Structure formats: structure tokens, C-alpha cells
């Protein structure tokens, strides 16, 4: 499964949900008539999408088994995933990009071998994507590192590591 977004809450009183997409384009999830929802621990529940719309930077969707706000509220916080077999295959070189879900939990080190933390999320800023990197040293330090060629030296999905041209004190 590739996580493509998360449910942020109910929308209205008729069972609609709000989804924050992790896709390159806001409407990317709308290409898939069925979504799987879960916590990312391996248990996914299949939902048919009856209707969906773009609302600014979020999606709203009415799932087949949801008929009221209470049902929609139970889905809040769940991840939205699509089976990898249904997604376009990206070259391992990364020349066509990466799925955000592949970057989550990767270790981030700089060119000097200093550990900066793990990727906890990504942000889309309009100009470029930004890695959210949380320190592993027990403090609450979060670094925001631009995901651009001038900063990203190497993404090694097999080793689960991203090497960046970024200082520990930035």
C-alpha cells in the first residue's frame, strides 16, 4: 500500500470526510474509485468512493459505508492508501520523483555523516516540497529541509537514507 493522504475529519452532516492529500496534485486521489483506510499497521479497510470534490487544498469524499457525521468522525486520523500495483511505477533513479510515502521514516544525514533525524512528513509550499525531519536525539527539534537538487545529495530507498547538504545548526 502507498499512503496517499489522511482523513482530517468529517465534512457536513451527510457522512462526507475531508482528506488532506499527499499527492503531487490535489486531485490525484480522485483517479481511484476505491480507497483503503487504516492506521498504517497493516490492517486496511476497503471503501468505494461514491462522490468526491476538490475544496482548496483538501478533498471531500463520500464513502459507500458512510451515511452520517458520526460515521465520518470515526475515520478521522486514518491514512488513505492505494495498492502499489495500481500506481504508476516510478524509476528507482528518482528522476520522475518519489512517492511521499516512500520517504516517510527515512533517516536523514548530512554530507559530514551527522544524523539529522527521520522524515516525519512532507509539505508542499508551491515553490518546492519540504521534508519535515524530527531529531532522534530525544529533543523536539524539527528541521524543515527543502526537497530540491541543491540540497538533496542522494536518496537511497534501499538503505532507507537521505543524504543532504544541510548543517546540523541550520
C-alpha positions as CSV (number, residue, x, y, z in Angstrom):
1,X,0.0,0.0,0.0
2,X,1.1,3.5,-0.7
3,X,-0.3,6.1,1.7
4,X,-1.7,9.0,-0.4
5,X,-3.4,11.1,2.3
6,X,-5.1,11.2,5.6
7,X,-8.6,11.9,6.9
8,X,-8.7,15.1,8.8
9,X,-12.3,15.0,9.9
10,X,-16.0,15.0,8.8
11,X,-17.4,17.4,6.3
12,X,-21.0,18.3,6.9
13,X,-23.7,16.0,8.3
14,X,-24.2,13.5,5.5
15,X,-21.1,11.3,6.0
16,X,-18.6,13.2,3.9
17,X,-15.0,13.3,5.0
18,X,-12.2,15.8,4.5
19,X,-8.9,14.4,3.2
20,X,-5.5,16.0,3.1
21,X,-3.8,14.5,0.1
22,X,-0.1,13.7,-0.1
23,X,-0.3,13.6,-3.9
24,X,1.6,15.9,-6.3
25,X,-1.7,17.3,-7.5
26,X,-4.6,17.9,-5.1
27,X,-7.0,15.9,-7.2
28,X,-4.6,12.9,-7.7
29,X,-6.6,10.6,-5.4
30,X,-9.8,11.3,-7.4
31,X,-8.4,8.9,-10.1
32,X,-9.0,6.0,-7.8
33,X,-12.7,4.7,-7.3
34,X,-11.7,2.7,-4.2
35,X,-9.6,3.8,-1.2
36,X,-8.2,1.8,1.6
37,X,-8.3,3.4,5.1
38,X,-6.2,2.3,8.1
39,X,-3.6,3.3,10.7
40,X,-0.6,2.0,8.6
41,X,-0.2,-1.1,10.8
42,X,-1.2,-3.5,8.0
43,X,-4.9,-3.5,8.6
44,X,-6.7,-1.7,5.7
45,X,-10.4,-1.4,5.1
46,X,-11.7,-1.0,1.6
47,X,-14.1,1.8,0.8
48,X,-15.8,2.6,-2.5
49,X,-15.8,6.4,-3.2
50,X,-19.3,7.4,-4.2
51,X,-18.5,11.1,-4.7
52,X,-15.6,13.4,-4.3
53,X,-14.6,17.1,-4.8
54,X,-11.7,19.4,-4.5
55,X,-12.1,22.2,-1.9
56,X,-9.0,24.4,-1.9
57,X,-6.1,22.3,-0.6
58,X,-8.2,19.4,0.6
59,X,-10.5,16.8,-0.9
60,X,-14.0,15.9,0.3
61,X,-15.4,12.5,-0.3
62,X,-18.5,10.4,0.4
63,X,-17.6,6.8,1.0
64,X,-20.1,4.0,0.4
65,X,-20.4,2.8,4.1
66,X,-20.6,6.4,5.5
67,X,-24.1,7.8,5.9
68,X,-23.8,10.4,8.7
69,X,-21.4,12.7,10.5
70,X,-20.8,10.1,13.3
71,X,-19.6,7.5,10.8
72,X,-17.3,10.1,9.2
73,X,-15.9,11.2,12.6
74,X,-14.8,7.6,13.3
75,X,-12.5,7.8,10.2
76,X,-10.7,10.9,11.5
77,X,-6.9,10.4,11.6
78,X,-6.9,7.3,9.4
79,X,-4.5,7.1,6.4
80,X,-5.8,6.8,2.9
81,X,-3.9,4.3,0.8
82,X,-3.9,2.9,-2.7
83,X,-2.4,-0.6,-3.6
84,X,1.0,-0.1,-5.2
85,X,0.0,-2.3,-8.1
86,X,-2.5,0.4,-9.1
87,X,0.1,3.2,-9.1
88,X,2.4,4.2,-11.9
89,X,5.9,2.7,-11.5
90,X,8.5,5.4,-10.8
91,X,12.1,4.7,-11.8
92,X,14.4,3.9,-8.9
93,X,16.7,6.7,-10.1
94,X,14.1,9.2,-8.8
95,X,14.3,11.2,-12.0
96,X,10.5,11.3,-12.1
97,X,10.2,11.9,-8.3
98,X,9.3,9.7,-5.3
99,X,6.1,8.8,-3.6
100,X,6.0,10.7,-0.4
101,X,5.1,7.5,1.5
102,X,8.4,6.0,0.4
103,X,10.3,8.9,2.1
104,X,8.5,8.8,5.4
105,X,10.7,7.3,8.2
106,X,13.9,7.5,6.1
107,X,17.0,8.5,8.1
108,X,18.4,11.9,7.1
109,X,22.2,12.6,7.4
110,X,24.3,15.4,6.1
111,X,27.4,15.3,3.9
112,X,29.6,15.1,7.1
113,X,27.7,11.9,8.3
114,X,25.9,13.8,11.0
115,X,22.5,12.4,11.8
116,X,19.7,15.0,11.4
117,X,16.7,12.7,12.2
118,X,14.0,10.9,10.4
119,X,11.5,12.2,7.9
120,X,8.1,12.5,9.6
121,X,6.2,14.2,6.8
122,X,6.4,16.5,3.8
123,X,5.0,19.9,3.0
124,X,4.0,21.3,-0.4
125,X,4.9,25.0,-0.4
126,X,4.2,25.8,-4.0
127,X,7.8,26.5,-4.9
128,X,9.1,23.1,-3.8
129,X,8.4,20.2,-1.4
130,X,9.9,20.4,2.1
131,X,11.0,17.4,4.3
132,X,9.9,17.6,7.9
133,X,12.7,15.9,9.8
134,X,12.4,15.2,13.5
135,X,15.6,14.7,15.6
136,X,16.3,11.3,17.1
137,X,18.3,12.7,20.0
138,X,15.3,12.9,22.3
139,X,14.7,16.7,21.9
140,X,11.8,18.2,20.0
141,X,13.9,19.7,17.2
142,X,12.2,19.6,13.8
143,X,14.1,20.7,10.7
144,X,12.4,21.8,7.5
145,X,14.7,20.8,4.6
146,X,13.8,21.8,1.1
147,X,13.5,18.8,-1.2
148,X,15.5,20.4,-4.1
149,X,18.5,19.2,-6.0
150,X,20.8,21.8,-4.4
151,X,20.1,20.3,-1.0
152,X,19.3,16.6,-1.6
153,X,22.6,14.9,-2.4
154,X,21.2,11.3,-2.5
155,X,18.0,9.3,-1.8
156,X,18.8,5.7,-1.1
157,X,15.4,3.9,-0.7
158,X,17.1,0.5,-0.2
159,X,19.3,1.8,2.6
160,X,16.4,3.9,3.9
161,X,18.6,7.1,4.0
162,X,18.6,10.6,2.5
163,X,21.9,12.4,2.4
164,X,21.6,16.2,2.4
165,X,23.8,19.3,2.1
166,X,22.5,20.8,5.3
167,X,24.1,21.7,8.6
168,X,23.1,20.5,12.0
169,X,22.8,24.1,13.1
170,X,20.5,25.3,10.2
